[in-house]
Amino acid sequence: MGRSRKGSLSPEEERKAIEQLVQQSPGIELRGEALRIDFMYEGKRCRETLKIPLTFSNVEYAVNKRKSIQLEIRQGTFDYAVHFPESAKSRNTPASRKITLKELYERYWLVKTTDITEETERRYKVALNACCEIVGWSVPVNTLMPEDVDQLRARLISTRKPATVNHYLATWNGMVEWGRSNEYVTRSLEAVFFKNRAEDPDPLTLDEYKQIIEKGCLHAQDKALVTLAVYTGLRPGELCALAREDVKGNLLHVRRSVTASKVLKVPKTGMARKIWLVPPAMEAVNALLKMTENAKPKQETIEISRHQTRQEKLTPLVTPLQARNKSVATERMQVGSWAAKWEKLLSRAGVRRRVAYQTRHTYACWSLTAHGNIAFIAKQMGHKDYSMLVKVYGRWMDSESENEAEFIWQELQKSGAFCPTIAPS
């Protein structure tokens, strides 16, 4: 930048001349072999070293840069990061926060994935990628407006169910809220969720269960799995992850689940639980124990969190049946295989189609209509409290209100309660 010599000065003479010029230039200092600008900003003295050669023309450049900075400060347009992007003082200034949607995504994702499991990361990534594709990866974040978010909602709902869209929007909201708290985003870009009426549980009737057992199940294992699922309320992943070591008398310990990607992890709530087995469930467990009596235990890894695992020696209780001329790739039945098997059982039995998860709803609805203790049922199913039961299965509870009232009165009478005769005077 500029000439390195002035006239025919020797290096020593040139150095002295530059030092003299610097001394005559307010706010410009020598720092070793570099120039440093000195100015006041927001009541504080700032010094910034310029990474340019020490020449006469660069002294002039430093003088003009300082004047430009002072003018911008007076006009209120000065941005530290524009003039000194590598300075520690430029951090968290408006210019340092000007990034594209792709850059925001990459910064957010690096932080977000430290706290979630790989399976959750996969689901979140699909959702967030879809949102960013629609909005535009190269769009500067600070130019986004609420209208862009409205367009995102409209595009998503045109091809997806409300429940799916709300999941996508929840991941989007997490990212833009993080961006706003870190001042990459200057306005609210959170999306409003769609109203979504949760689908009512669709439990099996006793007749349908009987049809599946008698007409749908070709193997003893099929009968055992359907019976165990219906009479315990196990989630499909929990059912497939059961081990022989989980059975203790008439207690079934639920300590893990298996994901669609075949990863063993802790149950949904993160807590183990125990299920008291009723006779049909006990019969099913005994049958499965008999079927796997020759199985060998194996050391397996259980994912607790992204950064924590535990080791368990397990013998799978639910193993895949080996079809003729087909090899078995895993020693444990996988969630996808159970879902496919369930579909075939219903079809063969002539029972209306439902997803395998409805066996869990079946357990809850049957237990509630049988006057089961609501807190006990919630504990058996692995809910933190019974509020979820009231919310999801309230219709089944309401339908039994009259019967429940009669049941309570009968029990009270056994304890000596009576109905007095009250004659009006």
Helices and strands as residue ranges (DSSP letters): H 11-23, E 28-31, E 34-41, E 44-50, H 56-75, H 80-83, G 88-90, G 95-97, H 101-112, H 118-135, G 141-143, H 146-157, H 162-181, H 206-211, I 212-216, H 220-232, H 236-240, G 244-246, E 247-248, E 251-254, E 257-258, E 264-265, E 273-276, H 279-291, E 298-305, E 308-314, H 335-349, H 358-369, H 374-381, H 387-399, H 401-414
